[in-house]
């Protein structure tokens, strides 16, 4: 079975631009979460979606938004990009509320 | 606030030796912990997990120990191999029905021949 997939793998943007990152969960997984991982640190929780509803939000500004589609795939949007938004953005999925989270390979975003 | 910390940023071991990676957590209400392995340029890979009603769990060459009294967990890797070289994170999922994982900064495991 395919694992969590993310696109694109790499992205370069300039300050002030907007970016959309995409995630496809493992088949059958209904919960998707997004994390930001700055170089040299552990991932930081951004959002959780379950059954297309936001179930959790981390300490990130309103410039960050996300949504989940009927097929359980998800998009993360970041507006008005800042240099500090440069990071590896990870998507994780799990089957249900009592299951382990599995991560995708991430999208590496560089903001210049 | 909540935090998950690691005692050592880098651990160097010889191939074939056993490795022990330690982790401390602060939320006494947390009931689910996971160890992830992250290789360069890749996403975290699930290794093993443990619930708070257990104090030990074993997998293939890996063992996780949980000491709730001192809020400490460890990952033991038996017969460490070069392919085990990576950054290891412990993560605290708090309550079992939440997706919010709290990660530590990670320990880099280096395996020498």
gemmi code that builds the backbone of each chain (N, CA, C; Angstrom):
import gemmi

chains = {
    "A": [
        ("UNK", (0.834, -1.194, 0.000), (0.000, 0.000, 0.000), (0.875, 1.251, 0.000)),
        ("UNK", (0.406, 2.296, -0.688), (1.147, 3.533, -0.714), (1.023, 4.204, 0.638)),
        ("UNK", (2.105, 4.896, 1.027), (2.068, 5.643, 2.267), (1.464, 7.008, 2.039)),
        ("UNK", (1.680, 7.904, 2.975), (1.231, 9.283, 2.834), (2.060, 9.947, 1.739)),
        ("UNK", (1.408, 10.619, 0.817), (2.125, 11.316, -0.247), (1.897, 12.808, -0.136)),
        ("UNK", (2.912, 13.580, -0.508), (2.839, 15.021, -0.437), (3.398, 15.625, -1.714)),
        ("UNK", (2.828, 16.763, -2.095), (3.345, 17.472, -3.270), (3.224, 18.971, -3.060)),
        ("UNK", (4.150, 19.732, -3.641), (5.367, 19.251, -4.306), (6.409, 18.806, -3.283)),
        ("UNK", (7.519, 18.298, -3.742), (8.581, 17.880, -2.821), (9.396, 19.077, -2.367)),
        ("UNK", (9.611, 20.009, -3.277), (10.363, 21.221, -2.975), (9.648, 22.410, -3.595)),
        ("UNK", (9.840, 23.566, -2.957), (9.171, 24.771, -3.422), (9.989, 25.978, -2.993)),
        ("UNK", (10.150, 26.917, -3.921), (10.821, 28.174, -3.601), (9.856, 29.319, -3.862)),
        ("UNK", (9.667, 30.165, -2.867), (8.773, 31.314, -2.965), (9.492, 32.553, -2.464)),
        ("UNK", (8.929, 33.706, -2.738), (9.472, 34.944, -2.208), (8.529, 35.498, -1.146)),
        ("UNK", (9.058, 36.360, -0.324), (8.273, 36.954, 0.757), (7.001, 37.610, 0.214)),
        ("UNK", (5.907, 37.437, 0.931), (4.650, 38.023, 0.543), (3.788, 37.139, -0.342)),
        ("UNK", (4.410, 36.113, -0.940), (3.636, 35.216, -1.804), (2.793, 34.254, -0.970)),
        ("UNK", (1.969, 33.513, -1.679), (1.107, 32.514, -1.058), (1.507, 31.134, -1.580)),
        ("UNK", (1.296, 30.102, -0.759), (1.670, 28.758, -1.174), (0.586, 27.765, -0.749)),
        ("UNK", (0.408, 26.749, -1.574), (-0.523, 25.663, -1.255), (0.214, 24.339, -1.320)),
        ("UNK", (0.151, 23.593, -0.237), (0.797, 22.292, -0.150), (-0.293, 21.228, -0.080)),
        ("UNK", (-0.009, 20.079, -0.675), (-1.018, 19.034, -0.782), (-0.584, 17.740, -0.134)),
        ("UNK", (-1.575, 17.012, 0.364), (-1.318, 15.760, 1.075), (-2.407, 14.755, 0.742)),
        ("UNK", (-1.979, 13.538, 0.439), (-2.912, 12.425, 0.272), (-2.628, 11.400, 1.360)),
        ("UNK", (-3.607, 11.106, 2.203), (-3.367, 10.172, 3.311), (-3.306, 8.740, 2.820)),
        ("UNK", (-2.887, 7.870, 3.707), (-2.942, 6.443, 3.427), (-4.395, 6.063, 3.168)),
        ("UNK", (-4.609, 5.184, 2.202), (-5.959, 4.792, 1.834), (-6.739, 4.318, 3.066)),
        ("UNK", (-7.918, 4.911, 3.243), (-8.758, 4.539, 4.374), (-8.567, 5.404, 5.604)),
        ("UNK", (-7.483, 6.181, 5.634), (-7.250, 7.062, 6.782), (-8.102, 8.316, 6.653)),
        ("UNK", (-8.788, 8.659, 7.738), (-9.702, 9.787, 7.710), (-9.160, 11.018, 8.435)),
        ("UNK", (-8.090, 10.854, 9.174), (-7.516, 11.955, 9.942), (-6.207, 12.394, 9.313)),
        ("UNK", (-6.067, 13.697, 9.099), (-4.848, 14.278, 8.538), (-4.383, 15.411, 9.441)),
        ("UNK", (-3.100, 15.425, 9.715), (-2.519, 16.513, 10.504), (-1.340, 17.113, 9.758)),
        ("UNK", (-1.100, 18.374, 10.018), (0.021, 19.092, 9.402), (0.994, 19.541, 10.492)),
        ("UNK", (2.282, 19.452, 10.157), (3.341, 19.864, 11.055), (4.369, 20.692, 10.289)),
        ("UNK", (4.995, 21.618, 11.010), (6.096, 22.399, 10.466), (7.378, 21.984, 11.181)),
        ("UNK", (8.410, 21.676, 10.410), (9.682, 21.304, 11.011), (10.780, 22.227, 10.516)),
        ("UNK", (11.207, 23.100, 11.403), (12.325, 23.986, 11.113), (13.621, 23.201, 11.277)),
        ("UNK", (14.607, 23.529, 10.481), (15.874, 22.804, 10.491), (16.455, 22.706, 11.895)),
        ("UNK", (16.765, 21.480, 12.303), (17.383, 21.254, 13.600), (16.421, 21.116, 14.758)),
        ("UNK", (15.121, 21.132, 14.466), (14.124, 21.020, 15.531), (13.143, 19.900, 15.231)),
        ("UNK", (12.357, 19.575, 16.230), (11.302, 18.606, 16.027), (10.099, 19.256, 15.359)),
        ("UNK", (9.243, 18.463, 14.745), (8.040, 19.013, 14.106), (7.120, 19.712, 15.110)),
        ("UNK", (6.466, 20.778, 14.637), (5.498, 21.530, 15.435), (4.110, 21.368, 14.822)),
        ("UNK", (3.146, 21.032, 15.659), (1.772, 20.794, 15.211), (1.132, 22.076, 14.685)),
        ("UNK", (0.492, 21.970, 13.491), (-0.218, 23.123, 12.922), (-1.725, 22.892, 12.961)),
        ("UNK", (-2.178, 21.817, 12.326), (-3.609, 21.537, 12.222), (-3.883, 20.037, 12.287)),
        ("UNK", (-5.108, 19.718, 12.731), (-5.644, 18.379, 12.547), (-7.014, 18.465, 11.904)),
        ("UNK", (-7.265, 17.621, 10.932), (-8.580, 17.481, 10.324), (-9.019, 16.033, 10.431)),
        ("UNK", (-10.286, 15.874, 10.784), (-10.866, 14.531, 10.856), (-12.266, 14.597, 10.279)),
        ("UNK", (-12.540, 13.742, 9.336), (-13.839, 13.744, 8.661), (-14.207, 15.138, 8.156)),
        ("UNK", (-13.190, 15.805, 7.586), (-13.340, 17.099, 6.912), (-13.576, 18.267, 7.860)),
        ("UNK", (-13.476, 18.028, 9.147), (-13.643, 19.112, 10.110), (-12.329, 19.365, 10.858)),
        ("UNK", (-12.060, 20.649, 11.139), (-10.878, 20.979, 11.923), (-11.088, 20.526, 13.360)),
        ("UNK", (-10.148, 19.714, 13.858), (-10.286, 19.186, 15.208), (-9.209, 19.730, 16.145)),
        ("UNK", (-8.230, 20.419, 15.587), (-7.187, 20.960, 16.434), (-6.344, 21.957, 15.667)),
        ("UNK", (-5.818, 22.918, 16.374), (-4.975, 23.940, 15.767), (-3.837, 24.256, 16.716)),
        ("UNK", (-2.653, 24.353, 16.176), (-1.498, 24.721, 16.980), (-1.332, 26.229, 17.048)),
        ("UNK", (-0.238, 26.654, 17.623), (0.020, 28.068, 17.836), (0.653, 28.700, 16.598)),
        ("UNK", (-0.133, 28.821, 15.550), (0.309, 29.417, 14.296), (-0.635, 30.553, 13.922)),
        ("UNK", (-0.110, 31.583, 13.232), (-0.957, 32.740, 12.882), (-2.023, 32.371, 11.861)),
        ("UNK", (-2.960, 33.304, 11.686), (-4.083, 33.083, 10.775), (-3.649, 33.017, 9.317)),
        ("UNK", (-2.388, 33.347, 9.051), (-1.886, 33.211, 7.688), (-1.885, 31.733, 7.247)),
        ("UNK", (-1.917, 30.850, 8.226), (-1.952, 29.412, 7.959), (-3.404, 28.939, 7.987)),
        ("UNK", (-3.796, 28.230, 6.953), (-5.135, 27.656, 6.905), (-5.054, 26.309, 6.201)),
        ("UNK", (-6.068, 25.521, 6.384), (-6.068, 24.195, 5.768), (-7.506, 23.757, 5.520)),
        ("UNK", (-7.628, 22.718, 4.740), (-8.932, 22.114, 4.542), (-8.745, 20.649, 4.167)),
        ("UNK", (-9.820, 19.886, 4.357), (-9.804, 18.478, 3.999), (-10.955, 18.219, 3.050)),
        ("UNK", (-10.701, 17.440, 2.036), (-11.677, 17.182, 0.982), (-12.439, 15.888, 1.259)),
        ("UNK", (-13.553, 15.663, 0.512), (-14.346, 14.442, 0.734), (-13.542, 13.156, 0.599)),
        ("UNK", (-12.473, 13.172, -0.203), (-11.646, 11.963, -0.334), (-10.552, 11.908, 0.738)),
        ("UNK", (-10.626, 12.800, 1.720), (-9.729, 12.891, 2.877), (-8.355, 13.461, 2.563)),
        ("UNK", (-8.102, 13.832, 1.312), (-6.863, 14.552, 1.028), (-6.970, 15.939, 1.654)),
        ("UNK", (-5.835, 16.612, 1.734), (-5.836, 17.896, 2.444), (-4.893, 18.874, 1.773)),
        ("UNK", (-5.171, 20.134, 1.961), (-4.310, 21.217, 1.518), (-3.975, 22.121, 2.691)),
        ("UNK", (-2.734, 22.574, 2.712), (-2.300, 23.579, 3.670), (-1.963, 24.836, 2.881)),
        ("UNK", (-2.540, 25.952, 3.268), (-2.278, 27.232, 2.611), (-1.563, 28.167, 3.579)),
        ("UNK", (-0.573, 28.850, 3.053), (0.123, 29.854, 3.846), (0.159, 31.139, 3.019)),
        ("UNK", (-0.416, 32.199, 3.574), (-0.441, 33.499, 2.903), (0.666, 34.401, 3.430)),
        ("UNK", (0.971, 35.432, 2.631), (1.917, 36.470, 3.058), (3.175, 35.854, 3.662)),
        ("UNK", (3.835, 35.031, 2.874), (4.983, 34.270, 3.355), (6.073, 35.167, 3.949)),
        ("UNK", (6.635, 34.659, 5.027), (7.774, 35.296, 5.695), (8.999, 34.387, 5.567)),
        ("UNK", (10.175, 34.984, 5.746), (11.402, 34.181, 5.668), (11.347, 33.026, 6.672)),
        ("UNK", (10.752, 33.291, 7.840), (10.680, 32.290, 8.896), (9.754, 31.125, 8.598)),
        ("UNK", (9.017, 31.223, 7.497), (8.143, 30.107, 7.123), (8.925, 29.018, 6.389)),
        ("UNK", (10.179, 29.277, 6.102), (11.023, 28.275, 5.462), (11.176, 27.079, 6.391)),
        ("UNK", (10.770, 25.923, 5.910), (10.753, 24.733, 6.761), (10.341, 23.527, 5.930)),
        ("UNK", (10.379, 22.366, 6.582), (9.823, 21.143, 6.011), (8.404, 21.003, 6.546)),
        ("UNK", (7.434, 20.927, 5.657), (6.047, 20.793, 6.071), (5.633, 19.336, 5.901)),
        ("UNK", (5.226, 18.767, 7.021), (4.912, 17.348, 7.078), (3.415, 17.128, 7.236)),
        ("UNK", (2.953, 16.128, 6.562), (1.571, 15.694, 6.695), (1.581, 14.300, 7.321)),
        ("UNK", (0.655, 14.051, 8.211), (0.544, 12.739, 8.830), (-0.904, 12.289, 8.772)),
        ("UNK", (-1.119, 11.006, 8.613), (-2.495, 10.512, 8.612), (-2.629, 9.351, 9.582)),
        ("UNK", (-3.849, 9.136, 10.031), (-4.136, 7.957, 10.828), (-5.558, 7.517, 10.565)),
        ("UNK", (-5.791, 6.262, 10.855), (-7.061, 5.636, 10.498), (-8.206, 6.226, 11.317)),
        ("UNK", (-7.983, 6.403, 12.583), (-9.035, 6.894, 13.453), (-8.434, 7.509, 14.688)),
        ("UNK", (-9.272, 7.781, 15.651), (-8.822, 8.542, 16.812), (-7.968, 7.712, 17.769)),
        ("UNK", (-7.869, 6.444, 17.575), (-7.042, 5.635, 18.469), (-5.999, 4.850, 17.682)),
        ("UNK", (-5.430, 5.499, 16.694), (-4.439, 4.855, 15.843), (-3.172, 5.692, 15.745)),
        ("UNK", (-2.082, 5.058, 15.326), (-0.799, 5.732, 15.193), (-0.791, 6.646, 13.974)),
        ("UNK", (-0.072, 7.757, 14.085), (0.085, 8.669, 12.956), (1.287, 8.247, 12.110)),
        ("UNK", (1.096, 8.287, 10.794), (2.164, 7.974, 9.850), (2.440, 9.200, 8.993)),
        ("UNK", (3.719, 9.520, 8.837), (4.111, 10.748, 8.167), (4.468, 10.529, 6.705)),
        ("UNK", (4.228, 11.585, 5.919), (4.704, 11.616, 4.552), (6.125, 12.142, 4.493)),
        ("UNK", (6.693, 12.243, 3.275), (8.079, 12.680, 3.123), (8.273, 14.172, 3.319)),
        ("UNK", (7.187, 14.934, 3.281), (7.285, 16.368, 3.512), (7.458, 17.184, 2.244)),
        ("UNK", (7.155, 18.454, 2.360), (7.428, 19.448, 1.315), (8.400, 20.454, 1.905)),
        ("UNK", (9.528, 20.611, 1.246), (10.517, 21.573, 1.739), (10.259, 22.910, 1.087)),
        ("UNK", (9.908, 23.896, 1.883), (9.592, 25.242, 1.414), (10.733, 26.186, 1.777)),
        ("UNK", (11.198, 26.911, 0.768), (12.221, 27.935, 0.980), (11.633, 29.283, 0.584)),
        ("UNK", (11.644, 30.218, 1.513), (11.134, 31.556, 1.254), (12.321, 32.520, 1.168)),
        ("UNK", (12.429, 33.177, 0.030), (13.556, 34.092, -0.193), (13.132, 35.552, -0.080)),
    ],
    "B": [
        ("UNK", (4.562, 25.065, 30.376), (3.878, 24.478, 29.242), (4.354, 23.079, 28.978)),
        ("UNK", (3.745, 22.469, 27.990), (4.136, 21.103, 27.666), (5.485, 21.112, 26.974)),
        ("UNK", (6.227, 20.101, 27.200), (7.511, 19.963, 26.508), (7.946, 18.523, 26.541)),
        ("UNK", (8.689, 18.172, 25.579), (9.324, 16.867, 25.540), (10.783, 17.109, 25.253)),
        ("UNK", (11.667, 16.686, 26.110), (13.079, 16.977, 25.929), (13.920, 15.736, 25.864)),
        ("UNK", (15.079, 15.856, 25.321), (16.021, 14.761, 25.174), (17.284, 15.103, 25.920)),
        ("UNK", (17.943, 14.078, 26.521), (19.103, 14.340, 27.341), (20.332, 14.619, 26.512)),
        ("UNK", (20.523, 13.952, 25.356), (21.729, 14.095, 24.571), (21.379, 14.439, 23.148)),
        ("UNK", (22.027, 15.443, 22.562), (21.760, 15.764, 21.165), (22.385, 14.772, 20.196)),
        ("UNK", (23.515, 14.180, 20.515), (24.199, 13.242, 19.635), (24.668, 12.032, 20.419)),
        ("UNK", (24.474, 10.857, 19.835), (24.930, 9.610, 20.425), (25.734, 8.846, 19.389)),
        ("UNK", (26.968, 8.536, 19.722), (27.829, 7.784, 18.812), (28.071, 6.391, 19.373)),
        ("UNK", (27.811, 5.368, 18.575), (27.993, 3.990, 19.022), (28.699, 3.190, 17.944)),
        ("UNK", (29.311, 2.111, 18.372), (29.974, 1.225, 17.425), (28.978, 0.194, 16.923)),
        ("UNK", (29.113, -0.146, 15.677), (28.243, -1.156, 15.079), (28.258, -2.427, 15.930)),
        ("UNK", (27.072, -2.930, 16.213), (26.937, -4.139, 17.009), (26.652, -3.874, 18.475)),
        ("UNK", (26.967, -2.664, 18.933), (26.660, -2.309, 20.314), (25.179, -1.982, 20.459)),
        ("UNK", (24.735, -1.933, 21.705), (23.367, -1.502, 21.980), (23.343, 0.016, 22.173)),
        ("UNK", (22.242, 0.637, 21.738), (22.066, 2.087, 21.872), (20.900, 2.363, 22.802)),
        ("UNK", (21.034, 3.411, 23.589), (19.943, 3.833, 24.461), (19.750, 5.328, 24.271)),
        ("UNK", (18.547, 5.706, 23.867), (18.196, 7.110, 23.671), (17.137, 7.460, 24.696)),
        ("UNK", (17.361, 8.541, 25.425), (16.481, 8.922, 26.518), (15.623, 10.121, 26.168)),
        ("UNK", (14.523, 10.243, 26.884), (13.572, 11.327, 26.631), (12.807, 11.612, 27.912)),
        ("UNK", (12.602, 12.891, 28.204), (11.791, 13.295, 29.342), (10.561, 14.036, 28.845)),
        ("UNK", (9.459, 13.883, 29.524), (8.262, 14.619, 29.177), (7.722, 15.318, 30.411)),
        ("UNK", (6.858, 16.314, 30.198), (6.422, 17.123, 31.336), (4.945, 16.958, 31.673)),
        ("UNK", (4.146, 16.483, 30.710), (2.717, 16.397, 30.935), (2.360, 15.064, 31.593)),
        ("UNK", (2.075, 15.095, 32.870), (1.786, 13.860, 33.593), (0.482, 13.213, 33.141)),
        ("UNK", (-0.353, 13.966, 32.416), (-1.620, 13.416, 31.933), (-1.461, 12.698, 30.597)),
        ("UNK", (-0.291, 12.783, 29.987), (-0.068, 12.137, 28.689), (-0.187, 10.632, 28.817)),
        ("UNK", (-0.857, 10.018, 27.834), (-1.045, 8.584, 27.936), (-0.594, 7.805, 26.720)),
        ("UNK", (0.096, 8.490, 25.802), (0.523, 7.779, 24.605), (1.802, 8.412, 24.095)),
        ("UNK", (2.810, 7.573, 23.873), (4.124, 8.042, 23.448), (4.593, 7.232, 22.247)),
        ("UNK", (5.281, 7.940, 21.345), (5.756, 7.298, 20.124), (7.217, 7.671, 19.881)),
        ("UNK", (7.965, 6.723, 19.392), (9.319, 6.991, 18.907), (9.299, 6.979, 17.380)),
        ("UNK", (9.931, 8.029, 16.811), (10.067, 8.124, 15.369), (11.544, 8.208, 15.003)),
        ("UNK", (11.864, 7.691, 13.828), (13.207, 7.783, 13.254), (13.110, 8.650, 12.015)),
        ("UNK", (14.008, 9.619, 11.902), (13.981, 10.482, 10.734), (15.351, 10.507, 10.065)),
        ("UNK", (15.400, 10.001, 8.860), (16.624, 10.053, 8.064), (16.652, 11.357, 7.283)),
        ("UNK", (17.838, 11.731, 6.877), (18.024, 13.004, 6.206), (17.128, 13.124, 4.979)),
        ("UNK", (16.367, 14.215, 4.909), (15.520, 14.468, 3.757), (14.227, 13.684, 3.711)),
        ("UNK", (13.910, 12.971, 4.800), (12.696, 12.160, 4.826), (11.802, 12.562, 5.985)),
        ("UNK", (10.567, 12.091, 5.930), (9.654, 12.324, 7.026), (9.907, 11.349, 8.164)),
        ("UNK", (9.401, 11.644, 9.360), (9.564, 10.727, 10.497), (8.927, 9.375, 10.213)),
        ("UNK", (9.632, 8.337, 10.593), (9.167, 6.965, 10.385), (8.845, 6.346, 11.738)),
        ("UNK", (7.641, 5.805, 11.871), (7.213, 5.179, 13.119), (8.114, 4.001, 13.470)),
        ("UNK", (8.552, 3.962, 14.742), (9.354, 2.833, 15.211), (8.546, 1.973, 16.175)),
        ("UNK", (8.092, 2.579, 17.250), (7.392, 1.844, 18.286), (6.626, 2.828, 19.146)),
        ("UNK", (5.564, 2.353, 19.754), (4.783, 3.213, 20.638), (4.519, 2.506, 21.957)),
        ("UNK", (4.049, 3.268, 22.916), (3.723, 2.701, 24.216), (2.636, 3.526, 24.872)),
        ("UNK", (1.696, 2.857, 25.519), (0.644, 3.545, 26.233), (1.007, 3.618, 27.713)),
        ("UNK", (0.357, 4.520, 28.401), (0.741, 4.787, 29.785), (0.412, 3.651, 30.736)),
        ("UNK", (-0.406, 2.692, 30.274), (-0.716, 1.559, 31.151), (0.324, 0.441, 31.032)),
        ("UNK", (1.407, 0.729, 30.291), (2.492, -0.222, 30.118), (3.781, 0.435, 30.578)),
        ("UNK", (4.772, -0.382, 30.970), (6.071, 0.193, 31.278), (7.169, -0.327, 30.352)),
        ("UNK", (6.816, -1.272, 29.494), (7.798, -1.806, 28.563), (7.067, -2.370, 27.355)),
        ("UNK", (7.685, -2.156, 26.188), (7.152, -2.763, 24.976), (8.318, -3.081, 24.058)),
        ("UNK", (8.248, -4.260, 23.453), (9.361, -4.693, 22.601), (8.920, -4.855, 21.168)),
        ("UNK", (9.837, -4.488, 20.265), (9.624, -4.720, 18.858), (10.823, -5.481, 18.310)),
        ("UNK", (11.013, -5.388, 17.029), (12.157, -6.056, 16.435), (13.413, -5.220, 16.680)),
        ("UNK", (14.286, -5.681, 17.508), (15.541, -5.028, 17.917), (15.351, -3.746, 18.714)),
        ("UNK", (14.118, -3.331, 18.950), (13.877, -2.121, 19.728), (12.997, -2.421, 20.931)),
        ("UNK", (13.275, -1.674, 22.012), (12.492, -1.771, 23.238), (12.258, -0.364, 23.747)),
        ("UNK", (11.043, -0.065, 24.146), (10.747, 1.224, 24.754), (10.379, 0.973, 26.212)),
        ("UNK", (10.964, 1.787, 27.077), (10.675, 1.724, 28.498), (10.036, 3.035, 28.933)),
        ("UNK", (9.000, 2.941, 29.738), (8.304, 4.123, 30.225), (8.314, 4.125, 31.747)),
        ("UNK", (8.794, 5.210, 32.317), (8.778, 5.392, 33.776), (7.917, 6.603, 34.082)),
        ("UNK", (6.670, 6.344, 34.432), (5.727, 7.443, 34.650), (6.038, 8.215, 35.920)),
        ("UNK", (6.693, 7.578, 36.871), (7.013, 8.240, 38.133), (7.921, 9.447, 37.906)),
        ("UNK", (8.919, 9.266, 37.051), (9.858, 10.360, 36.769), (9.636, 10.949, 35.380)),
        ("UNK", (8.547, 10.545, 34.718), (8.182, 11.061, 33.396), (9.357, 10.950, 32.421)),
        ("UNK", (9.765, 9.717, 32.219), (10.933, 9.449, 31.391), (10.664, 8.215, 30.540)),
        ("UNK", (11.090, 8.294, 29.294), (11.058, 7.094, 28.474), (12.363, 6.947, 27.714)),
        ("UNK", (12.643, 5.731, 27.326), (13.873, 5.463, 26.607), (13.618, 4.497, 25.459)),
        ("UNK", (14.471, 4.599, 24.469), (14.447, 3.693, 23.319), (15.762, 2.928, 23.306)),
        ("UNK", (15.665, 1.620, 23.341), (16.852, 0.782, 23.292), (16.890, 0.080, 21.940)),
        ("UNK", (18.018, 0.182, 21.264), (18.215, -0.487, 19.986), (19.306, -1.530, 20.182)),
        ("UNK", (18.960, -2.766, 19.945), (19.929, -3.851, 20.111), (20.746, -4.045, 18.836)),
        ("UNK", (22.028, -4.382, 19.021), (22.918, -4.678, 17.892), (22.799, -3.596, 16.821)),
        ("UNK", (23.134, -2.390, 17.195), (22.968, -1.226, 16.309), (23.705, -1.424, 14.983)),
        ("UNK", (23.028, -1.052, 13.913), (23.555, -1.224, 12.568), (23.746, 0.134, 11.895)),
        ("UNK", (24.585, 0.208, 10.856), (24.770, 1.494, 10.171), (23.455, 2.095, 9.680)),
        ("UNK", (22.523, 1.258, 9.290), (21.223, 1.747, 8.830), (20.380, 2.377, 9.915)),
        ("UNK", (20.810, 2.237, 11.158), (20.100, 2.873, 12.271), (20.506, 4.334, 12.431)),
        ("UNK", (21.526, 4.773, 11.723), (21.980, 6.166, 11.813), (20.867, 7.088, 11.332)),
        ("UNK", (20.447, 7.986, 12.200), (19.334, 8.898, 11.909), (19.126, 9.790, 13.127)),
        ("UNK", (18.132, 10.672, 13.035), (17.694, 11.431, 14.204), (16.464, 10.739, 14.770)),
        ("UNK", (16.469, 10.539, 16.077), (15.368, 9.871, 16.748), (14.601, 10.877, 17.604)),
        ("UNK", (13.294, 10.867, 17.428), (12.417, 11.747, 18.200), (11.498, 10.920, 19.075)),
        ("UNK", (11.318, 11.361, 20.311), (10.179, 10.865, 21.062), (9.067, 11.897, 20.897)),
        ("UNK", (7.859, 11.441, 20.904), (6.714, 12.321, 20.731), (5.643, 11.936, 21.736)),
        ("UNK", (5.025, 12.960, 22.271), (3.981, 12.808, 23.279), (2.657, 13.177, 22.615)),
        ("UNK", (1.732, 12.253, 22.552), (0.453, 12.548, 21.927), (-0.585, 12.968, 22.962)),
        ("UNK", (-0.181, 13.158, 24.203), (-1.136, 13.626, 25.191), (-2.243, 12.617, 25.345)),
        ("UNK", (-3.447, 13.058, 25.217), (-4.578, 12.144, 25.277), (-4.614, 11.313, 24.017)),
        ("UNK", (-5.114, 10.111, 24.101), (-5.054, 9.171, 22.998), (-5.949, 9.573, 21.845)),
        ("UNK", (-6.903, 10.486, 22.067), (-7.834, 10.836, 21.002), (-7.507, 12.171, 20.360)),
        ("UNK", (-6.262, 12.605, 20.481), (-5.852, 13.843, 19.841), (-4.696, 13.569, 18.894)),
        ("UNK", (-4.596, 14.387, 17.842), (-3.511, 14.229, 16.885), (-2.304, 15.099, 17.215)),
        ("UNK", (-2.388, 15.939, 18.231), (-1.325, 16.881, 18.497), (-0.138, 16.158, 19.125)),
        ("UNK", (0.855, 15.875, 18.303), (2.091, 15.295, 18.802), (3.029, 16.409, 19.238)),
        ("UNK", (3.621, 16.256, 20.407), (4.630, 17.201, 20.878), (5.973, 16.500, 20.793)),
        ("UNK", (6.829, 17.005, 19.914), (8.129, 16.406, 19.655), (9.225, 17.091, 20.445)),
        ("UNK", (10.240, 16.328, 20.788), (11.456, 16.901, 21.307), (12.337, 17.351, 20.155)),
        ("UNK", (13.526, 17.836, 20.472), (14.428, 18.323, 19.436), (15.157, 17.193, 18.725)),
        ("UNK", (15.165, 16.019, 19.283), (15.766, 14.879, 18.608), (17.159, 14.534, 19.089)),
        ("UNK", (17.533, 13.273, 18.945), (18.889, 12.798, 19.204), (19.431, 12.200, 17.931)),
        ("UNK", (20.618, 12.655, 17.541), (21.242, 12.101, 16.339), (22.070, 10.887, 16.728)),
        ("UNK", (21.746, 9.759, 16.148), (22.486, 8.518, 16.398), (23.471, 8.300, 15.256)),
        ("UNK", (24.752, 8.196, 15.616), (25.797, 7.926, 14.637), (26.389, 6.563, 14.933)),
        ("UNK", (26.419, 5.715, 13.927), (26.930, 4.357, 14.097), (28.243, 4.231, 13.330)),
        ("UNK", (29.280, 3.850, 14.042), (30.604, 3.702, 13.445), (30.945, 2.229, 13.265)),
        ("UNK", (31.659, 1.901, 12.169), (32.004, 0.496, 11.908), (33.055, -0.017, 12.891)),
    ],
}
model = gemmi.Model(1)
for chain_id, residues in chains.items():
    chain = gemmi.Chain(chain_id)
    for i, (resn, *xyz) in enumerate(residues, 1):
        res = gemmi.Residue()
        res.name, res.seqid = resn, gemmi.SeqId(i, " ")
        for name, pos in zip(("N", "CA", "C"), xyz):
            atom = gemmi.Atom()
            atom.name, atom.element = name, gemmi.Element(name[0])
            atom.pos, atom.b_iso = gemmi.Position(*pos), 0.0
            res.add_atom(atom)
        chain.add_residue(res)
    model.add_chain(chain)
structure = gemmi.Structure()
structure.add_model(model)
structure.setup_entities()
